Amino acid sequence: MAFALFIGVVIWLLDGTAAGEQKVNKKYSSDWDRTYELKNANPRNISFFMDLLKVHVKDSIYNLKYWGDLDTIPNHEEATYLFIGDDFGVSNDSYDSIMHYADSGATVFLSFNYMTTNIYERHFYENAFYWDYSRVLFAYVGDTSLPYYNIYQNDTINENWFSFDEYGIIDTNYRSYLFAMKHPIAFYEKHAKGKVHLHCIPNLFENYQVIQPNGYAHAQVILNKIPKDKPVIFLTCGINKVDDYSIDSDEDDEGGAEKEDTSLIQFILKNPILRLAFLLSIVLILVYVFFRAKRKEDILPGHTEKRNMSLAFVETLSSIYISRNSPIGVLQVMRKNFYATINKHFYIDLNRKENLKENVEKLIEKVPYDAEKVKALILSLDSRKNHVDNKHLGEVYANIREFYISTGIQQPSKRFVASDKEVALNKFILIGAFILLIGVITLFRGLYLLAMGGGVGMLFVIPAILLIYFASRYIRIPVALIKANEIIIYGLVAGKRVISLNQTIHCTVEKSRILFECEDGNSFTIKQTMLTKKAKSALNQFVEFIKLHKS
């Protein structure tokens, strides 16, 4: 359930369709359209700044809509060429003329978000801009840091704020005079007798900014850079209405304007702080998965548990049998242990051959066990009087255990574990770790592609999340959990089954797996190749328990 919810959240983050449709259907006031018109008093135009400029230069302002009309403007050779807008672009010949006038003493002031490549390459190297996506810009006007908010209607919304990279400016003798984000947002270049000013945040000239004290302070700084005694020519002809500009690429956009990605993931990736928080959250999730998968050992009790002598006895016999590969050697150990147990509990020494018959009679008198069975058991422990093979060893072991239980030396256990304990059959962790590594690498690959603007990154992110989930489940959840009265079998991908141990169970041991068939019709298989060494040992003990008590 939690995983399905997580997948839904990821899809919602990556899907910008609903937000886009809502944005289209919502009715906005036309008063807030950004057009940078010179005489329109709507909030996002620049008429208020132009009024201040008109007073500053004593009404000497000309609006140049067509470049061919330049010759009709008096004193245009030494005028101030002004542009404030989103995208600036003119032909090479026109810009060559403007630069020639700048060399002769004219002033050029360009405030833009973008410019065409032919102009960009004259002033900047590749990738010459920084940017921040936020609701407020803190800019240094003089020695004071002032906030500038991006407002739309009644809301303060995020906006792209640009600044210049000092190392991306071709002219190394430039002089900066406005700063934001620790980088210049306005500077000028010396051109013989004139200057060329470049300003990268035209939003600060909008009407709703200028009427604020902070916006007015910015406007005053700009007005001081414009000569009072020269006409101002506003380059309306420089408004670029074709979507072929680029400040980062030399190629034209031949495919038309692409649909803007309005998904929440793009909003997060555009903001450095949110992007850092997003990546940090992914790292925290991976750390949680890693440490959540850590094995947990039971707390040791405050007293020493009694040693399982039956288990020690079986392990001793198996080690002797494997080392010697001799049933007779195993029988001798069984006889030695049996005689030692009799001496411990009944104080009768059966090792003395001269008194063996007499001691056997004493044992028969002391124990509540059939006399013939006692004699047959003592006789079966003599390797000289029996054909000793694996079958004979099995019969002797069964008879000894029956004797121990009948005489009270051992208490038969009907449970594999105590009621407050459980045995986990854990998986071999390296397989899960390898899957987790692949998932993490795939996830970072997908996030990198998404950060670079490639939608193909989703083809990596979703499979990576599935791999991480599978690896987490593989590491955290055991193959089975054995309790006092039940065994829980977990699926590899999802789900679990609870099997009662209070029934007859038949088990079949194969080379790489063990099959269990229950009385109620349930059956399950446990593959030994998936288990740790400790889990394999526990499983073998469980099988012996099933054969002894549940078959």
Summary of the structure (lengths in Angstrom):
residues: 551
radius of gyration: 43.9
end to end distance: 38.4
largest distance: 142.5
contacts: 1504
relative contact order: 0.08
helix: 48%
strand: 19%
